[in-house]
Amino acid sequence: MGFFARLRRKRLASREFPSAWLGIIERNVPFYRKLPPEDRQELLGHVQIFLAEKHFEGCGGAEVTDEVRVTVAALASILLLHRATDYYPLLSSIVIYPDEYVGERRRWDEAGVVTEGPESRIGESWEQGTVVLSWQDVLLDAEAPDDAFNVVFHEFAHQLDQEEGITDNEGFLPRLPEGDRWREVFEGEYERLLADDEAGRWTLLDPYGAESPAEFFAVATETFFEMPGEMRREHPDLYEALSLYYRQDPASWS
């Protein structure tokens, strides 16, 4: 990022935050109220930059209002606190549907046979620079900030993964050597979820995380921010790894 881009972002972040936008965040982003004052100020700066740089588009009859834009921007920006960030550089647009929508899904069985068919979705993240979200589910998640489900956290965790190469088809942290502690933590926790899911045991992490390493990272991110105390108790090493990555300790939030 060049000098003028940094200067532009600094100016955007320092602007007075619109009071109407702040009301939206206080109403729809319960995590904001838990943050210490300095983190709240940092978050508001991130929101201003995010909204200046990302394009929102409505589909299926969805109207993209300030409430939609500010809510999504604030939730996505929580993942950026305390981190050197380029504001999801692979992302150019956020597509909003009013509620669940239908997409096409491909599945491969053990024999390598591919089947395709329609699937109801509430969100997805594309490598081509788009995040798709169901607005109804964004609001439902806001009403239950402690259930380990948050579609914005989930899809924007995928964006971070795609940007930084946290996972690949084979596993986790491919840039780190075999035997690295944090790589072993993610691999071990993923294998634990796979085994628990196969055995039908209850898991704190959504079993959907057993789909792939990428889904595991997204699911773990949701749980880290929404049920941090439970994750720190049930999965202390995974909590520590995510705390180091996100440079946050949500279990300590009031």
C-alpha positions in Angstrom: 0.0 0.0 0.0 1.4 3.4 -1.0 1.9 6.6 0.9 -1.2 8.3 -0.4 -3.4 5.3 0.3 -2.2 5.2 3.9 -2.8 8.9 4.2 -6.3 8.6 2.8 -7.1 5.8 5.3 -5.8 7.8 8.2 -8.0 10.7 7.3 -11.0 8.5 6.9 -10.5 6.9 10.2 -10.1 10.2 12.0 -13.4 11.7 10.7 -16.2 12.3 13.2 -18.3 9.2 13.3 -21.9 9.9 12.3 -24.2 9.6 15.3 -26.8 7.7 13.3 -24.2 5.1 12.4 -23.2 4.8 16.0 -26.8 4.1 16.9 -26.9 1.3 14.4 -23.8 -0.3 15.8 -25.0 0.0 19.4 -28.3 -1.7 18.4 -27.0 -4.4 16.0 -23.5 -5.2 17.2 -23.6 -6.3 20.8 -19.9 -7.0 20.8 -19.3 -3.2 20.5 -20.6 -2.6 24.1 -18.2 -5.2 25.5 -15.0 -3.6 24.0 -12.8 -1.3 26.0 -13.0 2.4 24.9 -9.8 2.4 22.9 -11.0 -0.7 20.9 -14.3 1.0 20.2 -12.5 4.0 18.8 -10.3 1.8 16.6 -13.4 -0.2 15.4 -15.2 3.0 14.3 -12.2 4.0 12.3 -12.1 0.7 10.6 -15.8 1.0 9.8 -15.3 4.3 8.0 -12.5 2.9 5.9 -14.3 -0.3 5.1 -17.4 1.5 4.0 -15.4 3.9 1.8 -13.6 1.0 0.0 -16.2 -1.8 -0.3 -19.2 -1.9 -2.6 -22.6 -3.3 -1.4 -25.2 -4.7 -3.7 -28.7 -5.9 -3.0 -30.1 -9.1 -4.6 -33.5 -10.9 -4.4 -35.3 -7.6 -3.5 -32.9 -6.6 -0.6 -32.5 -2.9 0.0 -29.0 -1.9 1.0 -29.5 0.8 3.6 -27.1 2.4 6.0 -28.2 -0.1 8.6 -27.1 -3.0 6.4 -23.8 -1.4 5.4 -22.8 -0.2 8.9 -23.8 -3.5 10.7 -21.9 -5.7 8.3 -18.9 -3.4 8.3 -18.7 -3.2 12.1 -18.9 -7.0 12.5 -16.3 -7.6 9.8 -14.0 -5.0 11.4 -14.0 -6.8 14.8 -11.8 -9.4 13.2 -9.3 -6.6 12.2 -8.8 -5.1 15.7 -5.1 -4.8 16.8 -3.8 -6.3 13.5 -1.9 -4.7 10.7 -4.5 -4.9 8.0 -5.2 -4.1 4.4 -9.0 -4.4 4.9 -9.7 -7.6 3.1 -7.7 -6.7 0.0 -9.2 -9.6 -2.1 -12.7 -8.4 -1.3 -14.4 -5.9 -3.5 -18.1 -6.4 -3.0 -20.7 -7.6 -0.5 -23.9 -9.0 -1.9 -26.9 -8.9 0.4 -30.0 -11.1 0.1 -33.1 -10.4 2.3 -33.0 -14.0 3.8 -31.9 -17.5 2.8 -31.1 -17.9 -0.9 -30.5 -20.9 -3.1 -27.0 -21.7 -4.6 -25.5 -24.6 -6.4 -23.4 -27.1 -4.5 -21.0 -29.7 -5.7 -20.2 -32.8 -3.7 -17.6 -35.4 -4.2 -18.1 -38.9 -2.8 -15.3 -41.3 -1.8 -15.2 -42.7 -5.4 -14.7 -39.3 -6.8 -18.2 -39.0 -8.3 -19.5 -35.4 -8.5 -23.1 -34.6 -7.8 -24.6 -31.1 -8.1 -27.8 -29.6 -6.9 -29.5 -26.6 -5.2 -28.8 -25.8 -1.6 -30.2 -23.2 0.7 -27.5 -20.8 2.1 -27.2 -17.9 4.5 -23.7 -16.8 3.3 -20.7 -17.6 1.3 -17.2 -16.3 0.5 -15.8 -16.3 -3.0 -12.1 -16.2 -3.9 -13.1 -13.8 -6.8 -13.7 -11.0 -4.3 -17.3 -11.3 -3.1 -19.0 -12.1 0.2 -22.7 -13.0 0.1 -24.9 -12.7 3.2 -28.5 -13.2 4.2 -29.5 -10.0 6.0 -32.1 -11.8 8.1 -29.5 -14.1 9.4 -27.1 -11.2 10.2 -29.9 -9.8 12.4 -30.7 -13.1 14.0 -27.1 -13.6 14.9 -27.1 -10.1 16.5 -30.0 -11.2 18.7 -28.0 -14.2 20.0 -24.3 -13.1 20.3 -23.4 -16.1 22.5 -24.5 -19.1 20.5 -21.3 -19.6 18.4 -23.1 -18.7 15.1 -22.3 -15.6 13.3 -22.5 -15.5 9.5 -20.4 -12.4 9.1 -17.6 -13.7 11.3 -17.7 -17.0 9.4 -17.6 -15.6 5.9 -15.0 -12.9 6.7 -12.8 -15.5 8.4 -12.8 -17.2 5.0 -11.6 -14.0 3.5 -8.7 -13.8 5.9 -7.9 -17.4 5.2 -7.9 -16.8 1.4 -5.8 -13.7 1.9 -3.2 -15.2 4.2 -3.2 -18.9 3.3 -4.2 -20.1 6.8 -5.4 -23.4 5.4 -5.1 -25.4 2.2 -6.6 -28.6 0.9 -4.1 -30.6 3.0 -4.4 -28.8 6.3 -3.4 -25.8 8.4 -0.6 -23.2 8.3 1.1 -24.7 5.2 3.9 -22.1 5.3 5.0 -23.4 8.7 7.2 -26.4 9.1 5.9 -29.8 10.1 6.0 -30.1 13.8 5.3 -26.4 14.5 3.3 -26.1 17.7 0.4 -24.0 16.3 0.1 -26.2 13.2 -0.1 -29.2 15.5 -2.8 -27.4 17.6 -5.0 -26.8 14.6 -4.5 -30.2 13.1 -5.1 -31.9 16.5 -8.3 -29.9 17.1 -9.6 -30.6 13.6 -9.0 -34.4 14.0 -10.8 -34.2 17.4 -13.8 -32.6 15.8 -13.8 -35.2 13.0 -13.7 -38.1 15.5 -16.4 -36.5 17.7 -18.6 -35.8 14.7 -18.2 -39.4 13.4 -19.0 -40.8 16.8 -22.1 -38.6 17.3 -20.6 -36.8 20.3 -21.6 -33.3 21.4 -19.1 -30.7 20.4 -18.7 -27.0 21.3 -17.6 -26.3 17.8 -20.2 -26.6 15.1 -19.7 -30.0 13.4 -19.8 -28.2 10.1 -16.2 -27.4 10.8 -15.4 -31.0 10.0 -16.2 -30.3 6.4 -12.7 -29.1 5.6 -9.8 -27.2 7.3 -11.2 -23.9 5.8 -14.6 -24.5 7.4 -12.9 -25.5 10.7 -11.1 -22.1 10.8 -14.3 -20.2 10.1 -16.3 -22.2 12.7 -13.5 -21.8 15.3 -13.5 -18.0 14.7 -17.3 -17.9 15.3 -16.9 -19.8 18.6 -13.8 -17.8 19.6 -15.7 -14.5 19.5 -19.2 -15.7 20.5 -18.4 -18.3 23.2 -14.8 -17.4 24.3 -15.1 -18.6 27.9 -16.4 -22.0 26.9 -13.7 -22.3 24.2 -10.9 -21.3 26.6 -12.2 -24.0 29.0 -12.9 -26.8 26.5 -10.2 -26.0 23.9 -7.5 -24.0 25.7 -4.7 -24.5 23.1 -7.0 -23.6 20.2 -8.2 -20.5 22.1 -4.6 -19.4 22.7 -3.8 -19.9 19.0 -6.7 -17.8 17.9 -6.0 -15.2 20.5 -2.5 -14.8 19.1 -3.8 -14.6 15.6 -6.5 -12.1 16.3 -4.6 -10.4 19.0 -7.7 -10.3 21.2 -8.9 -12.0 24.3 -12.7 -11.9 24.1 -13.0 -14.1 27.2 -11.8 -11.0 29.2 -14.5 -8.7 27.8 -17.0 -7.5 30.3 
